[in-house]
């Protein structure tokens, strides 16, 4: 699960939303599930409450298993497997298996 983190661009490689691309908005490390924006949309029937006075049917994202996702490499802009590399300064970074470039966000 360390391969997919918050704010990563991912592509769905299996299931009903195969081929869709989105950003990770929530990651659950204990269950290896992820919520990706505009992917795996479900309809939730809700009662009226203080937050939602109207109630009704709300469409929202459901979790998707991390094994059904592939990280998009920002350097080669393709879905690729992720490996790890330890830099000279001792930092462990994720790298693209296709191009060898780091996929970590530039801070």
C-alpha positions, -999 to 999 in steps of 0.1 A, spaced: 0 0 0 30 23 3 30 24 -35 -1 46 -37 -4 77 -16 -26 108 -11 -28 132 -42 -13 106 -66 -26 105 -101 -38 69 -107 -54 48 -135 -79 21 -129 -67 -12 -145 -96 -35 -135 -133 -34 -129 -162 -14 -142 -143 19 -143 -113 4 -161 -93 31 -180 -104 60 -159 -79 84 -144 -82 104 -112 -65 118 -81 -64 99 -48 -84 118 -22 -83 93 6 -62 62 14 -70 36 40 -37 18 48 -51 -9 71 -75 -23 44 -55 -14 12 -85 6 -1 -84 40 -18 -110 67 -28 -103 82 -62 -122 113 -73 -150 106 -99 -142 68 -99 -165 41 -85 -194 64 -80 -224 51 -59 -258 64 -51 -264 69 -14 -300 74 -1 -300 98 28 -326 110 53 -329 147 59 -306 160 86 -290 192 98 -263 191 72 -286 181 43 -321 195 49 -335 181 17 -323 145 20 -326 123 -11 -301 105 -34 -265 117 -32 -238 105 -56 -204 99 -41 -172 80 -45 -168 45 -30 -136 28 -21 -116 8 -46 -90 -18 -39 -54 -5 -44 -46 -36 -64 -69 -23 -92 -50 9 -95 -17 18 -112 3 50 -106 7 74 -134 43 85 -138 46 123 -142 78 120 -162 67 95 -189 29 101 -184 20 64 -185 7 39 -160 37 21 -146 48 -2 -118 64 14 -88 97 4 -73 118 19 -45 152 34 -45 174 46 -16 191 79 -24 226 89 -13 212 110 16 193 79 29 159 89 17 137 62 3 117 73 -28 93 57 -52 105 53 -88 89 44 -121 99 10 -134 96 21 -170 117 53 -170 135 51 -137 125 86 -127 112 95 -92 74 97 -89 74 117 -56 58 151 -56 82 179 -59 81 198 -26 
